Amino acid sequence: MTRLVAGGIVALALAAAPAPAQRAPVFHAGLDLVDVTVSVRDGRGGLVADLGAGDFVVREDGRPQKLELFAPATLPEEREELALNLGMLFDTSESMRKDLRLSQESAIRFLENIPRARDLLLVFFDQDIRISRYSSENQQGIFGRILETRGQGVTALYDAIAVYLSRVAETPGRKVLVVFTDGDDTTSRTSPQDVQALVRSTNVTIYPVAFPGAYRTNSTEALRARAFLHSLAQMSGGRVFQPVASRELAGIYQSILDELGTQYVLGYASDNPKRDGKFRRITVEVRRPGLRVRHRTGYEAPRDETPRPKASGR
């Protein structure tokens, strides 16, 4: 059984440049909005950061939606819609033993490259889940904590992701989760399908940093673990990175940071009033030709609880 050792919340802000006047944001208060974080790249893979609200077309289940919120990530992050919440999950199980040094180096270098960290939620997991919260004043302690970890025990990856997602589900703003793992799970009570359902219902962008692990590269177990990580990235609008050497780490961090600094936050009030809990597919298109868009695939609609029948009195 998995034990939850501690709890907390994490927040982080990226240094932001002032937004050009022609990209002034559109905000409408008092609406129940569906938020979509969008990354846009050109045909050569370069990030595109000069789009305006009129460049985007958002559809839900094929129906065009009216854009009620538009904000480039380069705006000052006092806006709660742009505030970036960061979580890091760190696999310390036995299957990560041979990759642990590279994983430790990955996590430390990533933290060193994150600008203006205010608070950080760091989750270590093997058969247990250990959650620590750090402020900007005591982040030096994070490095020591990471370096002290040893690979041991079985793996509760699904439980660890579920715990993090449940804690940030109601947090406003952009939510980003970086997971350092080989994708293996041997002990979770949460199923991979349950994790995927949580991802669909929570606007969190997931970036797995995937290590080879203990299984042979093309074994059934390794392919299943990698497919799970790719599914999380695909449905959340993130990307999977697969480092095999330290020299690759700097490029990975810079890629994530560049993407976070050039994203757009779009919001719309769904034209579907049903509260049926069903999955609704989101597609975002850009009117400018030749651009590629990445975002979460959709969300699960809220569900009204079935009212319990009242007991009859006599």
TIDREN-923748 format. One record per residue (C-alpha): residue in three letters; x, y, z. Coordinates in Angstrom, 1 decimal. Layout:
TIDREN-923748
['ALA', [X, Y, Z]]
...
This chain:
TIDREN-923748
['MET', [0.0, 0.0, 0.0]]
['THR', [1.2, 3.5, -0.8]]
['ARG', [1.7, 5.9, 2.1]]
['LEU', [1.3, 9.7, 1.7]]
['VAL', [3.9, 11.3, 3.9]]
['ALA', [3.3, 15.0, 3.5]]
['GLY', [1.4, 17.6, 1.4]]
['GLY', [1.8, 21.0, -0.2]]
['ILE', [1.2, 23.3, -3.1]]
['VAL', [3.7, 24.7, -5.6]]
['ALA', [3.9, 28.0, -7.5]]
['LEU', [6.6, 29.4, -9.9]]
['ALA', [6.8, 32.6, -12.0]]
['LEU', [8.9, 33.0, -15.1]]
['ALA', [10.6, 36.3, -15.9]]
['ALA', [8.4, 38.0, -18.4]]
['ALA', [9.0, 40.7, -21.1]]
['PRO', [6.3, 43.3, -21.7]]
['ALA', [3.8, 42.3, -24.4]]
['PRO', [3.5, 44.3, -27.6]]
['ALA', [0.6, 46.6, -27.8]]
['GLN', [-1.0, 44.8, -30.7]]
['ARG', [-1.3, 41.7, -28.6]]
['ALA', [-3.3, 43.2, -25.8]]
['PRO', [-5.1, 40.4, -23.8]]
['VAL', [-8.8, 39.9, -23.7]]
['PHE', [-10.2, 39.2, -20.2]]
['HIS', [-13.9, 38.8, -19.3]]
['ALA', [-14.7, 38.2, -15.6]]
['GLY', [-17.6, 36.2, -14.2]]
['LEU', [-17.6, 33.4, -16.8]]
['ASP', [-17.0, 29.7, -16.3]]
['LEU', [-14.1, 29.3, -18.7]]
['VAL', [-12.4, 26.3, -20.3]]
['ASP', [-8.7, 27.2, -20.3]]
['VAL', [-6.4, 25.9, -23.0]]
['THR', [-2.6, 26.4, -22.9]]
['VAL', [-1.2, 26.4, -26.5]]
['SER', [2.3, 26.1, -27.9]]
['VAL', [2.8, 27.1, -31.6]]
['ARG', [5.7, 26.2, -33.8]]
['ASP', [6.6, 27.0, -37.4]]
['GLY', [7.5, 24.6, -40.2]]
['ARG', [11.1, 24.5, -39.0]]
['GLY', [10.2, 23.8, -35.4]]
['GLY', [10.8, 27.3, -34.1]]
['LEU', [8.4, 28.7, -31.5]]
['VAL', [6.0, 31.4, -32.6]]
['ALA', [5.4, 34.2, -30.1]]
['ASP', [3.8, 37.0, -32.1]]
['LEU', [0.2, 35.8, -32.5]]
['GLY', [-2.9, 37.7, -31.4]]
['ALA', [-6.4, 36.6, -30.3]]
['GLY', [-7.7, 36.9, -33.9]]
['ASP', [-5.2, 34.3, -35.1]]
['PHE', [-6.8, 31.4, -33.2]]
['VAL', [-9.9, 29.3, -33.9]]
['VAL', [-11.1, 27.1, -31.0]]
['ARG', [-13.5, 24.3, -31.5]]
['GLU', [-15.2, 21.9, -29.0]]
['ASP', [-16.5, 18.7, -30.5]]
['GLY', [-16.2, 20.4, -33.9]]
['ARG', [-18.2, 23.5, -32.9]]
['PRO', [-16.5, 26.9, -33.0]]
['GLN', [-16.3, 28.6, -29.7]]
['LYS', [-16.2, 32.3, -28.8]]
['LEU', [-12.8, 33.2, -27.4]]
['GLU', [-13.4, 35.0, -24.0]]
['LEU', [-9.8, 35.0, -22.8]]
['PHE', [-6.5, 35.5, -24.6]]
['ALA', [-3.1, 36.0, -23.0]]
['PRO', [0.4, 35.5, -24.2]]
['ALA', [2.8, 34.0, -21.6]]
['THR', [5.0, 37.1, -22.0]]
['LEU', [2.5, 39.2, -20.1]]
['PRO', [3.4, 40.0, -16.5]]
['GLU', [2.3, 37.0, -14.4]]
['GLU', [0.3, 38.9, -11.8]]
['ARG', [-2.6, 37.6, -13.9]]
['GLU', [-3.9, 34.4, -12.2]]
['GLU', [-4.6, 33.0, -15.6]]
['LEU', [-0.8, 33.1, -16.4]]
['ALA', [0.6, 32.2, -12.9]]
['LEU', [2.6, 29.1, -13.5]]
['ASN', [2.3, 26.2, -11.0]]
['LEU', [5.2, 23.7, -11.1]]
['GLY', [5.5, 20.2, -9.8]]
['MET', [8.4, 17.8, -10.1]]
['LEU', [8.1, 14.0, -9.6]]
['PHE', [11.3, 12.2, -8.9]]
['ASP', [11.3, 8.3, -9.2]]
['THR', [13.6, 6.8, -6.5]]
['SER', [12.6, 3.2, -7.0]]
['GLU', [14.8, 0.1, -7.5]]
['SER', [14.2, 0.1, -11.3]]
['MET', [15.8, 3.6, -11.5]]
['ARG', [19.0, 2.5, -9.7]]
['LYS', [21.3, 2.5, -12.8]]
['ASP', [19.8, 5.8, -14.0]]
['LEU', [19.7, 7.5, -10.7]]
['ARG', [22.9, 9.6, -11.1]]
['LEU', [21.7, 11.0, -14.4]]
['SER', [18.2, 11.5, -13.0]]
['GLN', [19.6, 13.4, -10.0]]
['GLU', [21.7, 15.6, -12.3]]
['SER', [18.7, 16.2, -14.5]]
['ALA', [16.5, 17.4, -11.7]]
['ILE', [19.3, 19.7, -10.2]]
['ARG', [20.2, 21.2, -13.6]]
['PHE', [16.5, 21.8, -14.3]]
['LEU', [16.0, 23.6, -11.0]]
['GLU', [19.2, 25.7, -11.6]]
['ASN', [17.7, 26.9, -14.9]]
['ILE', [14.2, 27.8, -13.7]]
['PRO', [14.1, 31.6, -13.1]]
['ARG', [12.5, 33.3, -10.1]]
['ALA', [11.2, 30.2, -8.3]]
['ARG', [9.0, 31.2, -5.5]]
['ASP', [7.8, 27.8, -4.3]]
['LEU', [8.4, 24.3, -5.5]]
['LEU', [6.6, 21.1, -4.9]]
['LEU', [9.0, 18.2, -5.1]]
['VAL', [7.6, 14.7, -4.9]]
['PHE', [9.9, 11.6, -4.3]]
['PHE', [8.2, 8.3, -4.9]]
['ASP', [9.0, 4.6, -4.7]]
['GLN', [6.5, 2.5, -2.7]]
['ASP', [5.9, 5.6, -0.6]]
['ILE', [5.1, 9.2, -1.7]]
['ARG', [7.1, 11.9, 0.0]]
['ILE', [6.1, 15.5, -0.8]]
['SER', [8.2, 18.6, 0.1]]
['ARG', [7.5, 22.2, -0.4]]
['TYR', [10.4, 24.7, -0.7]]
['SER', [10.4, 28.5, -0.9]]
['SER', [12.9, 30.6, -2.8]]
['GLU', [14.8, 31.2, 0.4]]
['ASN', [15.6, 27.5, 1.1]]
['GLN', [16.0, 26.0, -2.3]]
['GLN', [19.6, 25.1, -1.6]]
['GLY', [18.2, 22.3, 0.5]]
['ILE', [16.5, 20.8, -2.5]]
['PHE', [19.9, 19.9, -4.1]]
['GLY', [21.1, 18.0, -1.0]]
['ARG', [17.7, 16.2, -0.7]]
['ILE', [17.9, 15.1, -4.3]]
['LEU', [21.6, 13.9, -4.0]]
['GLU', [20.7, 11.9, -0.9]]
['THR', [18.2, 9.7, -2.6]]
['ARG', [18.9, 6.1, -3.3]]
['GLY', [17.2, 3.7, -5.7]]
['GLN', [15.2, 1.2, -3.7]]
['GLY', [11.8, -0.4, -3.4]]
['VAL', [8.9, -0.8, -5.8]]
['THR', [7.3, 1.9, -7.8]]
['ALA', [4.0, 3.8, -7.2]]
['LEU', [4.2, 6.1, -10.2]]
['TYR', [0.5, 6.2, -10.9]]
['ASP', [-0.3, 7.0, -7.3]]
['ALA', [2.2, 9.8, -7.2]]
['ILE', [0.9, 11.4, -10.3]]
['ALA', [-2.7, 11.1, -9.0]]
['VAL', [-1.7, 12.7, -5.7]]
['TYR', [-0.2, 15.7, -7.5]]
['LEU', [-3.0, 16.2, -9.9]]
['SER', [-5.7, 16.0, -7.2]]
['ARG', [-3.8, 18.7, -5.2]]
['VAL', [-3.6, 21.2, -8.1]]
['ALA', [-7.0, 20.5, -9.7]]
['GLU', [-8.6, 23.7, -8.4]]
['THR', [-5.5, 25.9, -8.7]]
['PRO', [-5.9, 28.7, -11.2]]
['GLY', [-3.3, 29.4, -13.9]]
['ARG', [-1.0, 27.3, -16.0]]
['LYS', [0.1, 24.0, -14.4]]
['VAL', [3.2, 22.2, -15.4]]
['LEU', [4.4, 18.8, -14.2]]
['VAL', [7.9, 17.5, -14.9]]
['VAL', [8.3, 13.7, -14.2]]
['PHE', [11.7, 12.1, -13.9]]
['THR', [11.0, 8.3, -14.3]]
['ASP', [11.4, 5.2, -16.4]]
['GLY', [7.6, 4.9, -16.6]]
['ASP', [7.5, 1.6, -14.6]]
['ASP', [4.9, 1.0, -12.0]]
['THR', [4.7, -2.1, -9.8]]
['THR', [2.5, -1.2, -6.7]]
['SER', [0.0, 1.6, -7.3]]
['ARG', [-3.6, 1.2, -6.4]]
['THR', [-4.4, 3.8, -9.0]]
['SER', [-4.7, 2.3, -12.5]]
['PRO', [-3.2, 4.0, -15.6]]
['GLN', [-6.7, 4.6, -16.9]]
['ASP', [-7.6, 6.5, -13.7]]
['VAL', [-4.4, 8.6, -14.1]]
['GLN', [-5.4, 9.4, -17.7]]
['ALA', [-8.9, 10.4, -16.6]]
['LEU', [-7.4, 12.8, -14.1]]
['VAL', [-5.2, 14.3, -16.7]]
['ARG', [-8.2, 14.9, -18.9]]
['SER', [-10.1, 16.6, -16.1]]
['THR', [-7.1, 18.7, -15.0]]
['ASN', [-5.4, 21.4, -17.1]]
['VAL', [-1.9, 20.3, -16.4]]
['THR', [0.8, 20.1, -19.1]]
['ILE', [3.1, 17.1, -18.5]]
['TYR', [6.7, 16.8, -19.5]]
['PRO', [8.1, 13.3, -18.8]]
['VAL', [11.9, 13.0, -18.8]]
['ALA', [12.1, 9.3, -19.5]]
['PHE', [15.0, 7.1, -18.6]]
['PRO', [15.8, 3.6, -20.0]]
['GLY', [15.1, 1.8, -16.7]]
['ALA', [15.8, -1.8, -15.8]]
['TYR', [14.0, -3.4, -18.7]]
['ARG', [15.5, -4.2, -22.1]]
['THR', [14.8, -1.4, -24.6]]
['ASN', [12.2, -3.3, -26.7]]
['SER', [10.8, -5.5, -24.1]]
['THR', [7.0, -5.6, -23.5]]
['GLU', [7.5, -3.9, -20.1]]
['ALA', [9.7, -1.1, -21.5]]
['LEU', [7.3, -0.4, -24.4]]
['ARG', [4.3, -0.3, -22.1]]
['ALA', [6.0, 2.1, -19.7]]
['ARG', [7.1, 4.4, -22.6]]
['ALA', [3.6, 4.3, -24.2]]
['PHE', [2.1, 5.4, -20.9]]
['LEU', [4.4, 8.4, -20.6]]
['HIS', [3.8, 9.4, -24.2]]
['SER', [0.0, 9.2, -23.6]]
['LEU', [0.3, 11.7, -20.7]]
['ALA', [2.3, 14.1, -22.8]]
['GLN', [0.0, 13.8, -25.8]]
['MET', [-3.3, 14.3, -24.0]]
['SER', [-1.9, 17.2, -21.9]]
['GLY', [-0.1, 19.1, -24.6]]
['GLY', [3.4, 18.3, -23.3]]
['ARG', [6.4, 16.5, -24.7]]
['VAL', [8.5, 13.4, -23.8]]
['PHE', [12.3, 13.8, -23.5]]
['GLN', [14.6, 10.8, -23.4]]
['PRO', [18.1, 11.7, -22.3]]
['VAL', [20.9, 9.1, -22.4]]
['ALA', [23.8, 11.3, -21.5]]
['SER', [24.4, 14.4, -19.4]]
['ARG', [25.3, 16.5, -22.5]]
['GLU', [21.6, 16.3, -23.6]]
['LEU', [20.2, 17.8, -20.4]]
['ALA', [20.9, 21.5, -21.1]]
['GLY', [19.0, 21.3, -24.4]]
['ILE', [16.0, 19.7, -22.7]]
['TYR', [15.7, 22.3, -20.1]]
['GLN', [16.1, 25.2, -22.5]]
['SER', [13.4, 23.6, -24.7]]
['ILE', [10.9, 23.4, -21.9]]
['LEU', [11.7, 27.0, -20.7]]
['ASP', [11.5, 28.4, -24.2]]
['GLU', [8.1, 26.7, -24.6]]
['LEU', [6.8, 28.0, -21.3]]
['GLY', [7.8, 31.5, -22.1]]
['THR', [6.0, 31.6, -25.5]]
['GLN', [2.8, 29.8, -24.8]]
['TYR', [-0.7, 31.3, -25.1]]
['VAL', [-3.6, 30.9, -22.7]]
['LEU', [-7.0, 30.8, -24.4]]
['GLY', [-10.3, 30.6, -22.6]]
['TYR', [-13.9, 30.1, -23.8]]
['ALA', [-17.3, 29.5, -22.2]]
['SER', [-18.5, 26.2, -23.7]]
['ASP', [-21.7, 26.4, -25.7]]
['ASN', [-22.6, 22.9, -24.3]]
['PRO', [-24.6, 23.5, -21.1]]
['LYS', [-24.9, 19.7, -20.2]]
['ARG', [-23.2, 18.6, -17.0]]
['ASP', [-22.9, 15.0, -18.0]]
['GLY', [-19.2, 14.2, -17.2]]
['LYS', [-18.5, 13.3, -20.8]]
['PHE', [-15.2, 13.9, -22.6]]
['ARG', [-15.2, 16.9, -24.9]]
['ARG', [-12.6, 17.2, -27.6]]
['ILE', [-10.8, 20.5, -28.1]]
['THR', [-9.1, 21.5, -31.3]]
['VAL', [-7.2, 24.8, -31.8]]
['GLU', [-6.3, 26.1, -35.3]]
['VAL', [-4.1, 29.1, -36.3]]
['ARG', [-5.2, 31.2, -39.3]]
['ARG', [-1.7, 31.9, -40.3]]
['PRO', [-0.6, 29.0, -42.7]]
['GLY', [2.3, 26.7, -42.0]]
['LEU', [2.1, 26.6, -38.2]]
['ARG', [1.7, 23.6, -35.9]]
['VAL', [-0.3, 23.8, -32.6]]
['ARG', [0.0, 21.6, -29.5]]
['HIS', [-2.4, 21.6, -26.6]]
['ARG', [-4.4, 19.3, -24.5]]
['THR', [-6.8, 17.1, -26.4]]
['GLY', [-9.9, 17.9, -24.4]]
['TYR', [-11.5, 17.8, -21.0]]
['GLU', [-14.2, 16.0, -19.0]]
['ALA', [-17.3, 18.1, -18.5]]
['PRO', [-18.5, 18.6, -14.9]]
['ARG', [-21.1, 16.2, -13.7]]
['ASP', [-24.1, 16.9, -11.5]]
['GLU', [-24.4, 14.4, -8.7]]
['THR', [-27.6, 12.4, -8.8]]
['PRO', [-29.7, 13.7, -6.0]]
['ARG', [-30.4, 11.1, -3.3]]
['PRO', [-34.1, 10.2, -2.8]]
['LYS', [-35.5, 11.7, 0.4]]
['ALA', [-36.6, 9.3, 3.1]]
['SER', [-40.4, 9.4, 3.5]]
['GLY', [-41.6, 10.1, 7.0]]
['ARG', [-44.5, 8.4, 8.8]]
